[in-house]
């Protein structure tokens, strides 16, 4: 049966063979990509009681040669996997994980069976961004702008966020493009616990014009809040 594939020496490869009984097709995937789907030479159904051994060439008589190599994480499914599922298996994508902390253990083994001590890695999954803040401002008698807002949290309004990003412009900051091109205000405070009142004084602004401000908040995972409102403060 074709297609054929020569396995490189001393390298791992990911193989998936899919038999679709309704279509009478046999498909072979290597490293997540389809190698071929022959329309002839599909193996016949197994009709005897001989044991099926993964890594051994099957024959109805029960004889057959063994793979000269190593096999890991072998599995048999009671349905035909889709091409997308096979790609996700190869790339190691984990889907539908909820936010939280996950621990992974892994080890390696050489060609003669030596196994290294298992190692552990921790992954913290966080897809929840801080809530958008409501920004207020007023001018003082020294030509500064005093900005105030209520601190959002790490996850919406819970916990403590990681960073603030305040921008200023002479037009309202109402979308991402305007926010990105607006001037960034330096030396912002470290966020406090959610619900705390934050105050920051912006100095060095030109007089005789209206200055607009907008705020975004980031958590430790890099999730960004939506842009806040954009109050305008006129400086004399």
Buried (B, 14 or more C-beta within 10 A) or exposed (E): EEEEEEEEEEEEEBBBEBEEEEEEBBBBBBBBEBBBBEEEEBEEEEEEEBEEEEEEEBEEEEEEEEEEEEEEEEEEEEEBBEBEBBBBBBEEEEEEEEEEEEEEEEEEEEEEEEEEEEEEEEEEEBEBBBBBBEBBBEBEEEEBBBBBBBBBBBBBEBBBBBBBBBBBBEEBBEEEEBBEEBEEBEEBEEBEEBEEEBEBEBEEBEEEEEBBBBBBBBBEBEBBBEBBBBBBBEBE
